[in-house]
Amino acid sequence: MKRIRRESKVRNFHQAKWDEPVIFELHKEGERGVQVPQIEAAIASAVGDGVSSIPASMRRTELPKLPEIGQAKVLRHYLRLSQETMGSDFNVEIGQGTCTMKYIPRINEMMIRTPKLAELHPLQDVSNVQGILEVFYKLDLAMREISGMDKFSFQPSSGTQALLAMASIVRNYHESRGEGDQRDEIITTIFSHPSQAATAAVKGYKIITLYPDADGFPDIEALKKVVSDRTAGFVVANPEDTGIFNPRIREFTDIAHAAGGICYYDQANANGLLGVTRAKEAGFDMCFFNLHKTFAAPHMCGGPATGALGVVSELIPFMPGPVVEKEDGAYVLNRTGDNSIGKVRIFHGVSQTVLRAYAWIRALGAEGLLNVAQTAVLNNNYLWLNLKISA
């Protein structure tokens, strides 16, 4: 029998692999997980059948298109999927990463399940939701410190929605200056996430793409050639999606600014940057962070996610609203201005995700956030070195 090496925390791990179909492919007409009992006569006489009292306009005209599947099959299906998900519940050795590959403190998951939060409604009067509005406000202050921006909105529900909001701000900003028709180009790079170009294209912009120079970085000479009085903005991630960090990024933003463009920053994955570098010092006018990536909240298939959108003071009138502000000692929801792009989703943000991120930041503090970045960079360099050796 092979002895387990206790001196090492790293254990041998064999990932489960199932050829598991989506649940709709397991559908079999007539199968049921449970049989709902018929209503008892005494209950029906007292409260009715539970359906006829519902107004006709609110009743379904056809059954929902849900899979019909037996209880045992449902259980096996989701257990198999859970075995294919690598997370901190099963493998404690994984470090800070991206998307679902990160540590989410279980105490924060317990916190967001308290009835004090779970039973809140976004349409409640602000006077009786002061606690969660304070969390929104204080997370805004923390994100300003982390990024150098002057105001944050937590309304965007994803990084892509934050990118669309930023492209919309670029549009409104130039239109407010009478240059909306003239400035019709957005510059990005070939390394960048497709959402950067796609969201700008949705707003009607022509996309200009920078390709690598001889050293493998975005070509700054190419940027100098394409900027003009038609440049509306420059959008980039740094590090890029390929992992490349552009050390000359401030030169890029200075060139775009000199041409009159707005520079906005995709910081969906900022694990290696916290406490090391900020969007402001890199010359950006806007940035966003995915709270469901860097800031220890679950990704959840893009559901309760948050693309925290920050802007410099000049762009505050254009940002989505409402935003949480403090007035006369109370927290209120305010519109951001007549030039605002308006709402990018119906309410002001996902409270559970905002609370998770705020708790994570408060637990770590400034030194802890820096340690996250240092650990993330160390882990990545360690893995890169091992890959080079194995190759």
C-alpha positions as CSV (number, residue, x, y, z in Angstrom):
1,M,0.0,0.0,0.0
2,K,1.4,3.4,-1.1
3,R,2.0,5.8,1.8
4,I,0.6,9.3,1.4
5,R,3.3,11.9,1.7
6,R,2.0,14.1,4.6
7,E,4.8,16.6,4.2
8,S,3.3,17.9,1.0
9,K,-0.2,19.6,0.9
10,V,-0.5,18.7,-2.8
11,R,-2.3,15.4,-3.3
12,N,-2.7,13.3,-6.4
13,F,-5.9,14.2,-8.1
14,H,-7.9,12.5,-10.8
15,Q,-10.6,14.6,-12.4
16,A,-13.9,12.9,-13.0
17,K,-15.0,13.0,-16.7
18,W,-18.5,12.2,-17.7
19,D,-20.0,12.3,-21.2
20,E,-23.0,14.0,-19.6
21,P,-25.8,15.4,-21.8
22,V,-27.7,18.6,-21.0
23,I,-30.7,17.9,-18.8
24,F,-33.2,18.6,-21.7
25,E,-31.7,15.7,-23.6
26,L,-32.7,13.4,-20.7
27,H,-36.3,14.3,-21.1
28,K,-38.8,11.5,-21.4
29,E,-42.4,12.3,-21.7
30,G,-44.5,11.2,-18.8
31,E,-41.6,10.7,-16.3
32,R,-42.0,12.5,-12.9
33,G,-39.7,13.1,-10.0
34,V,-42.5,13.3,-7.5
35,Q,-46.3,13.0,-7.7
36,V,-48.0,16.1,-6.3
37,P,-51.0,14.9,-4.2
38,Q,-54.5,16.1,-5.1
39,I,-56.0,18.8,-2.9
40,E,-58.1,17.5,-0.1
41,A,-61.8,18.3,-0.2
42,A,-61.8,20.1,3.2
43,I,-58.9,22.4,2.1
44,A,-60.5,23.1,-1.3
45,S,-63.8,24.1,0.3
46,A,-61.9,26.5,2.6
47,V,-59.5,28.1,0.2
48,G,-60.4,27.0,-3.3
49,D,-58.4,25.0,-5.8
50,G,-55.5,27.5,-5.8
51,V,-56.0,28.3,-9.5
52,S,-59.4,29.7,-10.1
53,S,-58.7,32.7,-7.9
54,I,-55.8,33.7,-10.1
55,P,-56.8,36.3,-12.7
56,A,-57.1,34.8,-16.2
57,S,-54.6,37.2,-17.6
58,M,-51.9,35.8,-15.2
59,R,-52.6,32.1,-15.9
60,R,-50.4,30.1,-18.3
61,T,-52.0,29.0,-21.5
62,E,-49.5,26.2,-21.9
63,L,-47.2,24.2,-19.6
64,P,-43.6,25.5,-19.2
65,K,-41.2,23.7,-21.4
66,L,-39.3,21.9,-18.7
67,P,-37.7,18.4,-19.0
68,E,-39.8,15.5,-17.7
69,I,-37.3,13.3,-15.8
70,G,-37.3,10.9,-12.9
71,Q,-35.9,11.8,-9.5
72,A,-33.0,9.4,-9.6
73,K,-31.9,10.6,-13.0
74,V,-32.0,14.2,-11.8
75,L,-29.8,13.3,-8.8
76,R,-27.3,11.4,-10.9
77,H,-27.2,14.2,-13.5
78,Y,-26.3,16.9,-11.1
79,L,-23.9,14.8,-9.1
80,R,-22.0,14.0,-12.2
81,L,-21.8,17.7,-13.1
82,S,-20.6,18.5,-9.6
83,Q,-17.8,16.0,-10.0
84,E,-16.6,17.8,-13.1
85,T,-16.4,21.1,-11.3
86,M,-13.1,21.8,-9.7
87,G,-13.6,24.1,-6.7
88,S,-12.4,24.8,-3.2
89,D,-15.1,22.4,-1.8
90,F,-13.1,19.4,-3.1
91,N,-9.6,20.6,-3.8
92,V,-8.1,22.9,-1.2
93,E,-4.9,23.4,-3.1
94,I,-6.3,25.7,-5.8
95,G,-5.3,29.3,-5.4
96,Q,-6.7,32.6,-6.5
97,G,-7.8,32.4,-10.1
98,T,-10.4,33.5,-12.5
99,C,-14.1,32.7,-13.1
100,T,-15.0,29.7,-11.0
101,M,-11.4,28.9,-10.3
102,K,-11.0,31.0,-7.1
103,Y,-11.5,30.9,-3.4
104,I,-14.9,32.1,-2.2
105,P,-15.0,32.4,1.7
106,R,-17.8,30.2,3.0
107,I,-18.5,32.7,5.8
108,N,-19.5,35.2,3.1
109,E,-21.9,32.7,1.6
110,M,-23.5,32.3,5.0
111,M,-23.7,36.1,5.3
112,I,-25.6,36.7,2.1
113,R,-28.2,34.1,3.2
114,T,-29.3,36.0,6.2
115,P,-33.0,37.0,6.1
116,K,-31.9,40.5,6.6
117,L,-30.5,40.5,3.1
118,A,-32.4,37.6,1.4
119,E,-35.8,39.1,2.1
120,L,-35.0,42.6,0.9
121,H,-36.8,43.9,-2.2
122,P,-35.2,46.4,-4.7
123,L,-38.4,48.5,-4.6
124,Q,-38.3,49.0,-0.9
125,D,-38.2,52.6,0.3
126,V,-34.6,53.7,0.9
127,S,-35.4,54.5,4.5
128,N,-35.6,50.9,5.5
129,V,-32.7,49.5,3.4
130,Q,-30.0,51.8,4.8
131,G,-27.8,48.9,5.7
132,I,-27.3,47.5,2.2
133,L,-27.1,51.0,0.7
134,E,-24.3,51.7,3.1
135,V,-22.5,48.6,1.8
136,F,-22.9,49.8,-1.8
137,Y,-21.6,53.2,-0.8
138,K,-18.6,51.9,1.0
139,L,-17.7,49.4,-1.7
140,D,-17.8,52.3,-4.1
141,L,-15.2,54.1,-1.9
142,A,-13.0,51.0,-1.7
143,M,-13.1,50.5,-5.5
144,R,-12.1,54.1,-6.0
145,E,-9.0,53.6,-3.9
146,I,-8.2,50.3,-5.8
147,S,-8.5,51.9,-9.2
148,G,-8.1,55.7,-8.8
149,M,-11.5,56.3,-10.4
150,D,-13.9,58.9,-8.8
151,K,-17.2,57.1,-8.9
152,F,-18.5,53.5,-9.3
153,S,-21.8,52.0,-10.5
154,F,-22.6,48.4,-9.7
155,Q,-25.5,48.2,-12.1
156,P,-23.9,46.3,-15.0
157,S,-24.5,42.6,-14.6
158,S,-21.4,41.4,-16.3
159,G,-18.1,42.5,-17.8
160,T,-19.6,42.7,-21.3
161,Q,-22.5,44.8,-20.1
162,A,-20.0,47.1,-18.4
163,L,-18.1,47.3,-21.7
164,L,-21.4,48.2,-23.5
165,A,-22.1,50.8,-20.8
166,M,-18.6,52.3,-21.3
167,A,-19.0,52.4,-25.1
168,S,-22.3,54.2,-24.5
169,I,-20.6,56.7,-22.2
170,V,-18.1,57.4,-24.9
171,R,-20.9,58.0,-27.4
172,N,-22.8,60.4,-25.0
173,Y,-19.6,62.3,-24.1
174,H,-18.7,63.1,-27.7
175,E,-22.3,63.9,-28.6
176,S,-22.5,66.4,-25.7
177,R,-19.5,68.1,-27.2
178,G,-21.0,68.2,-30.7
179,E,-18.5,65.6,-32.0
180,G,-20.7,62.5,-32.0
181,D,-20.9,62.1,-35.8
182,Q,-17.3,63.0,-36.3
183,R,-15.7,60.6,-33.8
184,D,-16.8,57.2,-35.1
185,E,-13.8,54.9,-34.5
186,I,-12.8,52.8,-31.5
187,I,-9.3,51.4,-31.3
188,T,-8.5,48.0,-29.7
189,T,-6.0,45.2,-30.0
190,I,-6.0,41.7,-31.5
191,F,-5.2,40.3,-28.1
192,S,-8.4,41.8,-26.5
193,H,-11.5,40.0,-25.5
194,P,-14.1,39.9,-28.3
195,S,-16.6,41.8,-26.2
196,Q,-14.5,44.9,-26.4
197,A,-14.9,45.2,-30.1
198,A,-18.4,43.8,-30.2
199,T,-19.9,46.2,-27.7
200,A,-18.3,49.2,-29.5
201,A,-19.7,47.8,-32.8
202,V,-23.1,47.6,-31.3
203,K,-22.9,51.3,-30.6
204,G,-22.2,51.9,-34.2
205,Y,-18.4,52.4,-34.1
206,K,-15.9,51.3,-36.7
207,I,-13.4,49.0,-35.0
208,I,-9.7,49.5,-35.7
209,T,-7.5,46.6,-34.5
210,L,-3.8,46.9,-33.5
211,Y,-1.6,43.9,-34.2
212,P,1.6,42.8,-32.5
213,D,5.0,44.4,-33.1
214,A,8.2,42.4,-33.4
215,D,8.4,41.9,-29.6
216,G,4.8,40.6,-29.4
217,F,3.2,43.6,-27.8
218,P,0.5,45.8,-29.3
219,D,2.2,48.0,-32.0
220,I,2.5,51.5,-30.7
221,E,3.7,52.8,-34.0
222,A,0.5,51.5,-35.6
223,L,-1.5,53.3,-33.0
224,K,0.2,56.6,-33.9
225,K,-0.8,56.1,-37.5
226,V,-4.5,55.3,-36.9
227,V,-5.4,57.9,-34.2
228,S,-7.1,61.0,-35.7
229,D,-10.0,63.4,-35.1
230,R,-12.2,60.4,-35.8
231,T,-11.0,58.6,-32.8
232,A,-13.7,58.2,-30.2
233,G,-11.9,55.9,-27.8
234,F,-9.3,53.3,-27.0
235,V,-10.3,50.1,-25.2
236,V,-7.9,47.4,-24.0
237,A,-7.3,44.8,-21.3
238,N,-3.9,44.8,-19.5
239,P,-2.9,42.1,-19.0
240,E,-4.6,41.0,-22.2
241,D,-6.7,37.9,-22.4
242,T,-3.6,36.1,-23.6
243,G,-1.8,37.0,-20.4
244,I,0.5,39.7,-22.0
245,F,1.1,42.8,-19.9
246,N,1.9,45.8,-21.9
247,P,4.6,47.8,-20.0
248,R,4.1,50.9,-22.2
249,I,0.4,51.2,-21.6
250,R,0.6,54.8,-20.4
251,E,2.2,55.8,-23.7
252,F,-0.8,54.2,-25.5
253,T,-3.4,56.1,-23.4
254,D,-1.4,59.4,-23.8
255,I,-1.5,59.0,-27.6
256,A,-5.2,58.3,-27.6
257,H,-5.9,61.3,-25.3
258,A,-3.8,63.6,-27.5
259,A,-6.2,62.7,-30.4
260,G,-9.2,63.5,-28.2
261,G,-10.2,59.9,-27.4
262,I,-11.6,58.4,-24.2
263,C,-9.6,55.5,-22.8
264,Y,-11.4,52.7,-21.1
265,Y,-10.0,49.6,-19.4
266,D,-11.2,46.0,-19.2
267,Q,-10.0,44.7,-15.8
268,A,-12.2,41.7,-15.7
269,N,-9.4,39.7,-14.1
270,A,-7.3,42.0,-11.9
271,N,-5.9,39.4,-9.5
272,G,-2.3,40.2,-10.4
273,L,-2.8,44.0,-10.2
274,L,-4.4,44.7,-6.8
275,G,-2.2,47.2,-4.9
276,V,0.4,47.1,-7.7
277,T,-1.0,49.3,-10.4
278,R,-4.1,51.4,-10.9
279,A,-6.2,52.4,-13.9
280,K,-5.8,56.1,-13.1
281,E,-2.0,56.0,-13.2
282,A,-2.1,54.0,-16.5
283,G,-4.1,56.9,-18.0
284,F,-7.6,55.5,-18.2
285,D,-10.8,57.4,-17.9
286,M,-13.0,54.4,-17.2
287,C,-12.5,50.9,-16.0
288,F,-14.5,47.9,-14.8
289,F,-13.8,45.0,-12.5
290,N,-15.7,41.7,-12.4
291,L,-16.7,41.3,-8.8
292,H,-17.5,37.7,-9.8
293,K,-13.9,37.1,-10.7
294,T,-11.3,39.1,-8.8
295,F,-13.5,39.9,-5.8
296,A,-14.5,36.5,-4.5
297,A,-18.1,36.1,-5.7
298,P,-19.4,33.2,-7.8
299,H,-19.7,33.5,-11.5
300,M,-23.0,31.6,-11.6
301,C,-23.3,31.5,-15.4
302,G,-23.5,35.3,-15.7
303,G,-26.6,35.4,-13.4
304,P,-25.9,37.3,-10.2
305,A,-22.7,38.8,-11.5
306,T,-21.5,42.4,-11.4
307,G,-19.2,44.4,-13.7
308,A,-18.3,47.3,-11.3
309,L,-17.9,50.3,-13.6
310,G,-15.7,53.3,-12.5
311,V,-15.2,56.6,-14.1
312,V,-13.2,59.8,-13.6
313,S,-15.0,62.9,-12.3
314,E,-15.5,64.4,-15.9
315,L,-17.6,61.3,-16.9
316,I,-19.8,61.0,-13.8
317,P,-22.7,62.9,-15.5
318,F,-22.7,60.2,-18.2
319,M,-22.6,57.0,-16.1
320,P,-25.5,54.7,-15.5
321,G,-27.8,55.3,-12.6
322,P,-29.1,55.4,-10.0
323,V,-26.1,55.4,-7.8
324,V,-25.9,55.3,-4.0
325,E,-24.8,58.6,-2.4
326,K,-24.8,59.9,1.1
327,E,-26.8,63.0,1.9
328,D,-27.4,64.5,5.4
329,G,-26.2,61.3,7.0
330,A,-28.5,59.0,5.0
331,Y,-27.9,56.9,2.0
332,V,-30.0,57.7,-1.1
333,L,-30.4,56.6,-4.7
334,N,-29.7,59.5,-7.1
335,R,-29.7,59.9,-10.9
336,T,-26.4,60.8,-12.3
337,G,-27.3,63.6,-14.7
338,D,-29.2,64.6,-17.8
339,N,-26.5,63.2,-20.0
340,S,-26.6,59.8,-18.3
341,I,-26.8,56.7,-20.5
342,G,-29.6,55.6,-18.2
343,K,-30.1,52.2,-16.7
344,V,-28.3,49.2,-18.2
345,R,-30.4,46.9,-16.1
346,I,-33.6,47.4,-14.1
347,F,-32.2,47.9,-10.6
348,H,-28.9,49.3,-9.1
349,G,-27.0,46.1,-8.6
350,V,-26.9,42.6,-7.2
351,S,-26.8,43.1,-3.4
352,Q,-25.5,39.6,-2.6
353,T,-22.5,40.0,-4.9
354,V,-21.8,43.5,-3.7
355,L,-21.8,42.3,-0.1
356,R,-19.5,39.4,-0.8
357,A,-17.0,41.7,-2.5
358,Y,-17.2,44.3,0.3
359,A,-16.7,41.6,3.0
360,W,-13.7,40.1,1.1
361,I,-12.0,43.5,0.8
362,R,-12.6,44.4,4.4
363,A,-11.3,41.0,5.6
364,L,-8.1,41.4,3.6
365,G,-7.4,45.1,3.9
366,A,-4.9,46.9,1.7
367,E,-1.9,44.6,2.6
368,G,-4.1,41.5,2.0
369,L,-5.1,42.7,-1.5
370,L,-1.5,43.3,-2.4
371,N,-0.7,39.8,-1.1
372,V,-3.4,38.4,-3.4
373,A,-1.7,40.0,-6.4
374,Q,1.8,38.8,-5.3
375,T,0.5,35.3,-4.8
376,A,-1.4,35.2,-8.1
377,V,1.8,36.4,-10.0
378,L,4.0,33.9,-8.1
379,N,1.6,31.0,-8.9
380,N,1.4,31.9,-12.5
381,N,5.1,32.2,-12.9
382,Y,5.6,28.9,-11.1
383,L,3.2,27.2,-13.5
384,W,4.7,28.9,-16.5
385,L,8.2,27.7,-15.5
386,N,7.0,24.1,-15.1
387,L,5.3,24.2,-18.5
388,K,8.6,25.4,-20.0
389,I,10.5,22.6,-18.4
390,S,8.0,19.9,-19.4
391,A,8.0,21.2,-23.0
